[in-house]
Amino acid sequence: MADNLSENVHIALLYDFYGELLNERQREIMEDRLYEDLSLTEIAETAGITKQAVSDTIKKCETKLLGYEDRLRLLEKFLAIRQKAEKIVEISGEDSRIKDLAAEIIDIM
């Protein structure tokens, strides 16, 4: 798992990168859990399925997201680039051109 990220934040970031690879039903459940912070019971009521089915779907989605990251490493690369851009801002000193360019990179990310 990621160094300083909580598990929920890590899964949310993975979802940002790979969520479109899930089917529509899986995306709805994951978004309710991650972005709406709904309980399993609330999601089950909304989706018209059991609480156990919601739990199983979330676990299956998390496994898929982690698998995508294991193979593609997009989140890992993103975080490394962002960290390096922040370091450039930190060490750029008075050179505003470098600092501005690094800040633009960070804003894009």
C-alpha positions as MATLAB code, in Angstrom:
seq = 'MADNLSENVHIALLYDFYGELLNERQREIMEDRLYEDLSLTEIAETAGITKQAVSDTIKKCETKLLGYEDRLRLLEKFLAIRQKAEKIVEISGEDSRIKDLAAEIIDIM';
ca = [
       0.000    0.000    0.000;
       1.085    3.608   -0.403;
       3.470    5.042    2.185;
       1.616    7.909    3.852;
      -1.830    7.508    2.386;
      -4.664    6.012    4.320;
      -6.239    2.981    2.707;
      -9.401    4.897    1.786;
      -7.482    7.738    0.175;
      -5.320    5.225   -1.681;
      -8.397    3.407   -3.029;
      -9.992    6.744   -3.994;
      -6.862    7.716   -5.935;
      -6.803    4.327   -7.635;
     -10.453    4.819   -8.514;
      -9.605    8.210  -10.048;
      -7.065    6.518  -12.295;
      -8.802    3.244  -13.112;
     -12.480    3.703  -12.260;
     -13.543    3.850  -15.909;
     -12.355    0.247  -16.257;
     -15.122   -0.893  -13.889;
     -18.640   -1.490  -15.124;
     -21.355    1.104  -14.523;
     -22.877   -0.686  -11.510;
     -19.471   -1.059   -9.877;
     -18.698    2.620  -10.491;
     -21.992    3.689   -8.911;
     -21.327    1.620   -5.794;
     -17.726    2.787   -5.499;
     -18.692    6.434   -5.964;
     -21.408    6.141   -3.315;
     -18.838    4.668   -0.936;
     -15.851    6.878   -1.773;
     -17.383   10.235   -2.654;
     -20.759   10.221   -0.943;
     -19.452    8.348    2.139;
     -22.617    6.263    2.282;
     -22.804    3.237    4.557;
     -23.141   -0.252    3.128;
     -26.778   -0.253    4.220;
     -27.499    3.057    2.476;
     -25.843    1.864   -0.726;
     -27.752   -1.419   -0.574;
     -31.068    0.407   -0.202;
     -30.284    2.749   -3.088;
     -29.026   -0.036   -5.368;
     -31.765   -2.487   -4.409;
     -29.309   -5.199   -3.367;
     -28.196   -6.736   -0.095;
     -25.611   -5.232    2.201;
     -23.488   -8.346    1.606;
     -23.661   -7.812   -2.160;
     -22.459   -4.230   -1.677;
     -19.577   -5.405    0.499;
     -18.624   -8.088   -2.030;
     -18.752   -5.590   -4.894;
     -16.552   -3.103   -3.054;
     -13.994   -5.795   -2.225;
     -14.022   -7.030   -5.829;
     -13.561   -3.482   -7.135;
     -10.718   -2.772   -4.726;
      -8.990   -5.980   -5.847;
      -9.395   -4.957   -9.488;
      -8.094   -1.433   -8.846;
      -5.075   -2.758   -6.965;
      -4.444   -5.233   -9.785;
      -4.524   -2.490  -12.397;
      -2.025   -0.491  -10.350;
       0.232   -3.535   -9.916;
       0.422   -3.871  -13.684;
       0.357   -0.251  -14.867;
       1.809    1.747  -11.949;
       0.055    4.967  -13.018;
      -0.606    6.192   -9.473;
       2.943    5.398   -8.407;
       4.334    7.352  -11.372;
       1.934   10.243  -10.767;
       2.947   10.553   -7.113;
       6.666   10.368   -7.988;
       6.340   13.115  -10.611;
       4.348   15.297   -8.234;
       6.942   14.822   -5.488;
       9.768   15.765   -7.864;
       7.886   18.861   -9.054;
       7.375   19.923   -5.428;
      11.098   19.416   -4.821;
      11.898   21.605   -7.857;
       9.721   24.381   -6.426;
      11.490   23.992   -3.099;
      15.036   24.208   -4.496;
      14.429   26.662   -7.343;
      15.195   29.601   -5.102;
      14.768   32.944   -6.806;
      14.500   31.620  -10.356;
      10.829   32.393  -10.867;
      10.733   30.762  -14.322;
      11.626   27.355  -12.896;
       9.389   27.839   -9.871;
       6.437   28.873  -12.080;
       6.929   25.941  -14.433;
       7.109   23.441  -11.574;
       4.027   25.022   -9.986;
       2.171   24.602  -13.301;
       3.102   20.901  -13.317;
       1.802   20.504   -9.775;
      -1.448   22.306  -10.672;
      -1.988   20.009  -13.653;
      -1.601   17.016  -11.408;
];
